[in-house]
Amino acid sequence: MPRMIRFILTRLATGFAIGCAVGFVVWHNGILSSTSTAGNLENYLAQVLFIYLFASTMSMGYLATALLLEEE
């Protein structure tokens, strides 16, 4: 695999993993405690979309920062 593609994929995957962790923590500490229906399908769908929002944003930001700071 070419070096640039590997660089992009690893940075996107790392940023996505960090974003998933942050989104999960934010959801469970901030949003889940204020809702009374924690077990219905709409809540699970909202949680998945919320975590995906954090993960996709963090992955692009992580990649952009890595490209900015890469020196070679």
Buried (B, 14 or more C-beta within 10 A) or exposed (E): EEEEEEBBEEBBEBBBBBBBBBBBEBBEEEEEEEEEEEEEEEBEEBBEEBBBEBBBBBBBEBBEEBEEEEEE
